[in-house]
């Protein structure tokens, strides 16, 4: 239950709590939270938000102060979202020096309260930051995702999303992969440490994550876990929490789980695909399905696809959020390199799945595992919405191996190219809003500057032929 139904509303924590207590649903939810705190012997509650990279930024609150901070808000540095992976504060974001590095207050979304089976005596609630005058920080990915979901709802459409993630597992001490071969789907490596794997899956499911598959992937120590589809914000909240649950549980077993995109230059990168369908709220039918069309796709689906394809170059700033990510998009390593689409075609950027059935959906394969799931959802949906609203013409589907066709235009191959595409895409910038546009541009320029300062060959062809020690130190443990 999210009491802040209008994400752009100016509101204080006290007002939100008053609204909650004025409804039967809100009162019951608060009673249930209090019951869980007591029955599960919760001693600490994490108030958790996520920055532009999807890194959780939280504070532990002793349970005695939990309801105080629900009523009055918990202060965070307002510019925490504009810190880089190593928490260096980027300039010119609008959230730092321009507002004298001021604090924001959090407004918890009570529907996200959950106890954490992997963390003793601990619960967590996701929070959204607002300035002290009640204005939301409108570059916050979760807040913007709520805004875009509301726009789909106003069109009579409900969004369903499912996420899948690839990640590497290494020994915490030695940093060596947990196995050395490339055993995709190999039963032996699915269960390389069966006690760990089954504990991981058991704890994830006990925490409410709807895991549908787990398997070894193509890289040494690389695994993949997929989540079932959920409605809207709930799906993105689950995906965001899921990554960090895996990292915490793995560490408890002596492993380090990394969602860094390209830790090994001669091995597969880690991708994160998002599966999206639109459901008509009145009928409950899949809005992407049209059995009268030879391809089984509705006009809504084709326009949505056209929007994602058209704005893919600009959205690469979110699909590939670090300089390391651009080493993923290379020939012959199974990663999409073009803004193309097709049916059950792994060489394209958008793969259309389950046509002629109610599970018809779009799989966006462009995003790196290092990407923020809120931004993965937001940017895909924003582009699709533009396609629907403006009735974009859909290009024809790719019928062959796109990787083998040199005539197809490639996606941006560097952060500089992505930023240029982003800054010239006026329609996309307009739907995101001025705050996110400013933050994104400032953060990407900062990322480029830091890379130049630390990699003597940054920007040269040989930068992409190896993974530097700086990249490993910068991204591997944190992401």
C-alpha positions in Angstrom: 0.0 0.0 0.0 1.6 3.2 -1.1 -0.2 6.2 0.4 1.7 8.7 -1.7 -0.3 8.0 -4.8 0.8 11.2 -6.7 4.6 10.9 -6.8 5.0 14.7 -7.5 2.9 15.7 -4.5 4.4 18.0 -2.0 3.9 16.2 1.3 5.5 15.6 4.7 5.9 12.3 6.6 3.4 13.4 9.2 0.8 14.1 6.6 1.4 10.7 4.9 1.1 8.9 8.3 -2.1 10.9 9.1 -3.6 9.7 5.8 -2.6 6.1 6.6 -4.2 6.2 10.0 -7.4 7.6 8.5 -8.1 4.5 6.4 -9.0 1.0 7.5 -6.3 -0.4 5.2 -3.7 1.8 6.7 -4.6 1.0 10.3 -4.5 -2.7 9.5 -1.1 -2.4 7.9 0.3 -0.6 10.9 -1.1 -3.2 13.2 0.4 -5.9 11.1 3.8 -4.2 11.1 3.7 -3.9 14.9 2.7 -7.5 15.2 5.7 -8.6 13.0 8.1 -6.4 15.0 7.0 -8.2 18.2 6.5 -11.8 16.9 9.8 -11.8 15.0 11.8 -10.1 17.7 12.9 -7.3 15.4 15.5 -5.0 17.0 16.5 -2.9 14.0 14.8 -1.5 10.9 16.7 -0.4 7.8 15.4 2.7 6.2 16.6 2.1 2.7 16.7 4.1 -0.5 18.7 3.5 -3.7 21.0 5.8 -5.7 21.3 6.2 -9.4 23.5 3.1 -9.6 21.0 1.1 -7.6 23.3 0.9 -4.5 21.3 0.7 -1.3 21.8 3.7 1.0 20.4 3.0 4.4 20.4 3.7 8.1 19.7 1.2 10.9 17.0 2.4 13.3 16.5 0.8 16.7 13.0 -0.5 16.8 12.1 1.9 19.7 12.5 4.8 17.3 10.8 3.2 14.3 7.4 4.9 14.6 9.0 8.2 15.5 10.8 8.2 12.1 7.6 7.1 10.4 5.9 10.3 11.7 8.8 12.8 11.5 11.0 11.4 8.7 14.6 10.3 8.9 17.2 12.7 7.5 19.6 11.6 4.7 22.0 13.7 2.8 19.9 14.9 -0.1 22.6 14.4 -2.6 23.3 10.8 -1.7 21.7 9.7 -5.0 24.3 11.7 -6.9 27.3 10.0 -5.3 29.3 7.7 -7.5 30.0 4.0 -6.8 32.7 4.9 -4.4 30.6 7.7 -2.8 32.5 10.6 -4.4 30.0 13.5 -4.7 29.6 14.6 -8.3 29.3 18.4 -8.9 26.6 20.2 -10.9 23.8 17.8 -10.1 21.4 20.4 -8.5 21.5 18.2 -5.3 24.9 19.2 -3.9 26.6 22.5 -3.7 23.6 24.3 -5.2 21.5 23.5 -2.1 24.5 23.7 0.3 24.6 19.9 0.6 21.4 19.9 2.6 19.5 17.0 4.0 16.3 15.4 2.7 13.7 13.6 4.8 12.4 10.1 4.0 8.8 9.1 3.6 8.5 5.3 4.1 6.3 3.2 1.8 4.8 1.0 4.5 3.8 -1.6 1.9 7.5 -2.5 1.5 8.0 -3.3 5.2 9.5 -6.8 5.5 11.6 -8.8 7.9 14.9 -10.1 6.5 15.5 -13.8 7.2 19.1 -13.5 6.3 19.7 -10.7 8.8 18.9 -11.6 12.4 16.4 -9.4 14.2 16.2 -7.0 11.2 13.4 -5.6 9.1 13.5 -3.2 6.1 11.3 -0.5 4.7 11.9 1.4 1.4 11.8 5.1 1.6 11.5 8.0 -0.8 13.4 11.3 -0.2 11.6 14.6 0.1 13.1 18.0 0.9 12.1 19.5 4.2 9.4 21.6 2.5 7.8 18.4 1.2 9.0 18.5 -2.4 10.0 15.1 -3.7 13.5 14.7 -5.2 12.3 14.1 -8.8 15.5 12.6 -10.0 14.9 9.6 -7.7 14.4 6.6 -9.9 11.7 5.0 -7.7 9.7 8.2 -7.6 9.9 8.7 -11.3 8.9 5.0 -11.9 5.8 5.6 -9.9 5.1 8.6 -12.1 5.4 6.7 -15.3 3.3 3.8 -14.0 0.6 6.3 -13.2 0.7 7.5 -16.8 0.1 3.9 -18.0 -2.7 3.5 -15.5 -4.3 6.7 -16.9 -4.3 5.0 -20.3 -6.2 2.0 -18.7 -3.1 -0.2 -18.7 -1.4 -2.1 -15.9 2.3 -2.9 -16.3 3.7 -6.4 -15.5 7.5 -7.0 -15.2 9.8 -9.8 -14.5 13.6 -9.5 -14.1 16.5 -11.9 -14.7 20.1 -11.4 -13.5 23.5 -12.8 -14.2 26.3 -12.4 -11.7 29.7 -13.8 -10.8 30.5 -15.7 -7.6 34.1 -15.7 -6.2 35.8 -16.7 -3.0 35.7 -13.8 -0.6 39.3 -14.1 0.4 41.1 -15.1 -2.8 38.7 -13.4 -5.3 39.0 -16.5 -7.5 35.8 -17.7 -9.3 34.1 -20.6 -7.5 34.7 -22.8 -10.6 36.9 -22.3 -13.5 35.1 -23.7 -16.6 32.2 -22.2 -18.6 29.4 -24.7 -17.8 26.2 -23.1 -18.9 23.2 -25.1 -17.5 25.6 -27.9 -16.3 23.9 -29.6 -13.4 27.2 -30.1 -11.6 27.9 -26.3 -11.6 24.3 -25.3 -11.0 25.0 -27.0 -7.6 28.7 -26.4 -7.2 28.1 -25.9 -3.5 24.7 -27.4 -2.9 24.5 -26.3 0.7 25.0 -22.7 -0.3 22.8 -22.8 -3.4 19.9 -24.3 -1.7 20.3 -22.1 1.4 20.4 -19.1 -1.0 17.2 -20.2 -2.8 15.4 -21.2 0.4 16.2 -17.8 2.1 15.2 -15.8 -1.0 11.9 -17.6 -1.2 11.3 -17.3 2.5 11.8 -13.6 2.1 9.1 -13.4 -0.6 11.2 -13.3 -3.7 9.4 -15.3 -6.4 12.4 -17.2 -7.8 11.5 -19.3 -10.9 14.8 -20.6 -12.1 18.5 -20.8 -11.1 21.4 -22.1 -13.2 25.1 -21.8 -14.0 25.9 -19.4 -16.8 28.7 -19.2 -19.4 31.4 -17.6 -17.4 33.6 -19.1 -14.6 31.6 -18.8 -11.4 28.8 -17.1 -13.2 25.2 -17.8 -12.2 21.7 -16.7 -13.3 18.6 -16.4 -11.3 15.2 -15.3 -12.7 12.2 -13.8 -11.0 8.5 -14.3 -11.8 6.5 -11.3 -13.2 4.8 -9.0 -10.8 2.7 -5.8 -11.1 4.4 -2.5 -11.6 6.3 -1.0 -8.7 6.2 -4.2 -6.7 8.3 -5.9 -9.4 11.0 -3.2 -9.4 11.1 -3.2 -5.6 11.6 -6.9 -5.6 14.3 -6.8 -8.3 16.2 -4.0 -6.5 16.1 -5.8 -3.1 16.9 -9.1 -4.7 20.4 -8.1 -5.9 21.5 -7.0 -2.5 20.0 -10.0 -0.7 22.2 -12.2 -3.0 25.3 -10.2 -2.1 24.6 -10.4 1.7 23.7 -14.1 1.7 26.7 -15.0 -0.4 29.0 -13.1 1.9 27.7 -15.1 4.9 28.8 -18.3 3.0 32.3 -16.9 2.3 31.5 -15.8 -1.3 31.4 -12.5 -3.0 28.6 -12.0 -5.5 29.3 -9.3 -8.1 26.9 -7.7 -10.6 29.8 -5.8 -12.2 29.1 -6.1 -15.9 32.5 -7.2 -17.3 35.0 -8.4 -14.7 36.8 -10.7 -17.1 37.6 -9.4 -20.6 37.8 -12.9 -22.2 34.6 -14.2 -20.5 30.9 -13.4 -20.8 29.6 -10.2 -19.3 26.7 -10.2 -16.9 23.4 -8.9 -18.3 20.0 -8.2 -16.7 17.0 -8.6 -18.9 13.5 -7.2 -18.2 10.3 -8.8 -19.4 7.4 -6.4 -19.8 3.7 -6.8 -20.8 0.8 -4.4 -20.6 -2.6 -5.6 -19.3 -5.9 -3.9 -20.0 -7.3 -3.0 -16.6 -10.9 -3.4 -17.6 -10.7 -6.7 -19.4 -7.6 -8.2 -17.8 -6.5 -9.1 -21.3 -2.9 -8.8 -22.6 -2.7 -5.4 -24.5 0.2 -6.7 -26.6 -1.9 -9.6 -28.1 -3.9 -9.4 -31.3 -4.8 -12.8 -32.7 -6.1 -11.1 -35.9 -2.7 -9.9 -36.7 -0.4 -12.4 -38.5 2.4 -11.8 -36.0 0.0 -12.0 -33.1 1.0 -8.4 -32.0 -1.4 -5.5 -31.3 -0.8 -2.0 -32.6 -0.1 -1.1 -28.9 2.7 -3.7 -28.9 4.2 -2.5 -32.1 4.2 1.2 -31.0 5.7 0.2 -27.7 8.5 -1.7 -29.4 9.0 1.2 -31.8 9.5 3.6 -28.9 12.0 1.3 -27.1 13.9 0.9 -30.4 13.9 4.6 -31.3 15.1 5.8 -27.9 17.5 2.9 -27.1 20.7 4.9 -28.0 19.8 7.6 -25.5 18.8 5.1 -22.8 22.2 3.5 -23.0 23.2 5.9 -20.2 21.0 3.7 -18.0 21.5 0.4 -19.7 25.3 0.7 -19.4 25.8 2.9 -16.3 29.6 2.4 -15.9 32.6 2.8 -18.2 33.2 -0.9 -17.7 29.8 -1.8 -19.1 30.7 -0.8 -22.7 33.1 -3.7 -22.8 30.0 -6.0 -22.8 28.9 -4.9 -26.3 31.4 -6.8 -28.4 30.9 -9.2 -31.3 30.7 -12.9 -30.5 29.9 -12.6 -26.8 26.1 -13.0 -26.9 25.4 -9.5 -25.9 23.0 -7.4 -28.1 24.8 -4.6 -30.0 21.9 -3.1 -31.9 18.5 -1.5 -31.3 16.6 -4.2 -33.2 13.7 -6.5 -32.4 12.5 -10.0 -33.4 10.7 -13.1 -32.4 12.7 -15.6 -30.3 15.9 -14.1 -31.7 18.8 -13.8 -29.3 20.9 -11.6 -31.5 18.5 -8.6 -31.2 18.1 -6.0 -28.5 14.4 -6.7 -28.0 13.1 -10.3 -28.1 9.4 -10.9 -28.4 8.2 -13.9 -26.4 5.1 -16.1 -26.2 3.3 -14.5 -29.1 -0.3 -15.6 -29.7 -0.9 -16.1 -26.0 -1.8 -14.1 -22.9 1.8 -14.2 -21.8 3.0 -12.3 -24.9 5.7 -9.8 -23.8 8.8 -7.8 -24.7 12.2 -8.9 -23.3 14.6 -6.0 -23.3 18.1 -7.6 -23.5 20.1 -4.4 -23.7 20.7 -3.8 -19.9 23.8 -4.7 -18.0 23.6 -6.4 -14.7 25.2 -3.3 -13.1 22.1 -1.3 -14.1 19.7 0.0 -11.5 16.4 -2.1 -11.9 14.3 1.0 -11.3 16.1 2.7 -14.2 15.8 -0.4 -16.3 12.0 -0.3 -15.8 11.6 3.4 -16.0 13.7 3.9 -19.2 12.1 1.0 -21.0 8.6 2.1 -20.1 9.2 5.8 -20.8 10.4 4.9 -24.3 7.5 2.6 -24.9 5.0 5.2 -23.7 6.4 7.7 -26.1 5.9 5.1 -28.9 2.3 4.5 -27.9 1.4 8.2 -27.4 3.1 9.4 -30.6 2.0 6.3 -32.7 5.5 5.5 -33.8 5.9 3.3 -36.9 7.4 0.0 -36.0 10.4 -1.1 -38.1 10.2 -4.7 -39.4 11.5 -7.5 -37.2 15.0 -8.9 -37.7 14.6 -12.3 -39.3 18.3 -13.4 -39.3 21.4 -13.2 -37.2 21.9 -9.5 -36.5 25.4 -10.0 -35.3 26.4 -11.2 -38.7 24.9 -8.2 -40.5 27.4 -5.3 -40.7 24.8 -3.0 -42.3 22.8 -2.5 -39.1 23.7 0.5 -37.0 25.4 -0.3 -33.7 24.4 1.2 -30.4 26.7 3.7 -28.7 30.0 2.0 -27.8 31.1 4.4 -25.1 29.7 6.6 -22.3 30.5 9.7 -24.3 28.5 8.4 -27.3 25.6 7.5 -25.0 25.6 10.8 -23.3 25.6 12.6 -26.6 22.6 10.5 -27.7 20.8 11.3 -24.4 21.4 15.0 -24.6 20.0 15.2 -28.1 16.8 13.1 -27.4 14.4 15.9 -26.5 11.3 13.7 -26.3 12.9 11.4 -23.8 14.4 14.2 -21.7 10.9 15.8 -21.6 9.3 12.7 -20.2 12.0 12.3 -17.6 11.9 15.8 -16.4 14.6 18.5 -15.7 15.9 17.1 -12.4 16.7 13.6 -13.7 18.2 15.0 -16.9 20.5 17.3 -15.0 21.6 14.6 -12.6 22.2 12.1 -15.3 24.3 14.4 -17.4 26.4 15.5 -14.4 26.9 12.0 -13.2 28.0 10.6 -16.6 30.5 13.5 -17.1 31.8 12.8 -13.6 32.1 9.0 -14.4 34.1 9.9 -17.6 36.4 12.3 -15.6 37.1 9.7 -12.9 37.9 7.1 -15.6 40.3 9.4 -17.4 42.0 10.2 -14.1 42.6 6.6 -13.3 43.1 4.8 -16.6 45.9 6.3 -18.8 44.4 4.6 -21.9 40.8 5.5 -21.4 39.1 6.4 -24.7 41.7 4.5 -26.7 40.9 1.2 -28.4 43.2 -0.8 -26.1 41.0 0.3 -23.1 38.4 -2.1 -24.3 40.9 -5.0 -24.7 41.4 -5.5 -21.0 39.8 -5.0 -17.6 42.0 -2.7 -15.5 42.8 -3.1 -11.8 41.1 0.2 -11.3 37.8 -1.1 -12.7 38.0 -4.2 -10.4 38.7 -2.0 -7.4 36.0 0.5 -8.4 33.1 -1.8 -9.2 33.6 -5.5 -8.4 32.8 -5.6 -4.7 30.4 -2.7 -4.6 28.2 -3.5 -7.6 
